[in-house]
Amino acid sequence: MLSYRHAFHAGNHADVLKHVVLVEAMRYLLRKDSPLWYIDTHAGLGQYTLNPRPPAGQAEWLDGIARLWQEPALPAALEPYLARVRTLNPDGQLRRYPGSPRLAADLLRPGDKAWLYELLGKDFEVLQAQFREQPQVRCTAADGFAALKGLLPPTPRRGLIFIDPSYEVKSDYQRLLDTLADALDRFAGGCYLVWYPVVQRAEALELPSRLLALQPPRWLRTELRVKSPPAEGYGLYGSGMFVINPTWTLPGMLGEVLPWLARRLAMDESATHVLQFDLP
Ligand code: SAM
C-alpha cells in the first residue's frame, strides 16, 4: 500500500534540483528538429497547489522554491526553470508548483510525445484530467518500472527518461538498478535522469556506486546537501541526480548554479554540493 504523497514535498530543495536538471536537459534535446519522447516513470500529480500556511514540519516549499522566487541575484542559468514556475503563477504570487509532467509537457513540440506513469489511483486521476486536451501526452495508471521495457527503444530513437521513485519501499532501489540495466540494453543512447535521496540508509548511500557499476557510457552525478545528516533517523538531508548520457550543457550549467543553490537553500552551515562526471 503506497502512502507517499508528493504534494507534501512539492517545491522543496529536492524538487528544485531535479527540475533544474530536467528543464536544462529538455531544452537542450529540443534544439534538434527530430521528434523526442519524454517518459516519466513516476509522474505524481503533474502540478501542485502550495499550502500558504503549512503546518509545522510541512513547510518544505518555503525552504525550496520560495527562496528562489523574486530573488534579484538569480544566476542566469536558473532563469529557464524559474520561467516555467512563473507561467503557473502569472500574478507574481507563488501559489502553484509544476511537477515533472507539467514542466516537460509544456515544452513539447507537435511531433514529440510524453508517456506518464502513476500508480496511485487518486493521483493518476488528477494527472490524467490535466492532460486530457493534450493528445500527445499519454497517461497510464501502471507501474512505471515495468512499463519502461515496452517503450524502449523509442520509435524516434530519441528519448529523455525521467525516473523519480519515492523510494518508499526498499525494493525501489533494486528495481531501479534492474530497470536501468535492462533499459541500457534496449536503448543505450537514451538520456536517463534518475533522482535519489541522500539519507542515512545503506541502500541510498550505496546507490551512486551501484549506478556506476552499470558502466553507463557517459554519466554525471550531482548532489545538493542542504544540512548535516540527522543524529538519528532517516531524514532527508539532500538529494541527487544521476544522469546517463547527460546533455553537453549540463556540467557547465550545474558548475555555475550549484554553489549558489547550496548557499541559497542551506538549512545549516554544512550545506554543500557534489558534481562529478565522465563524458568521454
Ligand atoms: N516526478 C514527480 C515530479 O517531479 O513532479 C514526482 C513523483 S513522486 C516523487 C513519486 C510518485 O510515484 C508518487 O506519486 C507515487 O504515487 C508514484 N509511484 C510509486 N511507485 C510507482 C510505480 N512503481 N510506478 C509508477 N508510479 C509510482
Boltz pocket constraint, residues with backbone or C-beta under 6 A from the ligand:
constraints:
  - pocket:
      binder: B
      contacts: [[A, 2], [A, 4], [A, 6], [A, 18], [A, 41], [A, 42], [A, 43], [A, 44], [A, 45], [A, 46], [A, 98], [A, 99], [A, 100], [A, 101], [A, 117], [A, 118], [A, 119], [A, 120], [A, 123], [A, 142], [A, 143], [A, 144], [A, 145], [A, 164], [A, 165], [A, 166]]
      max_distance: 6.0
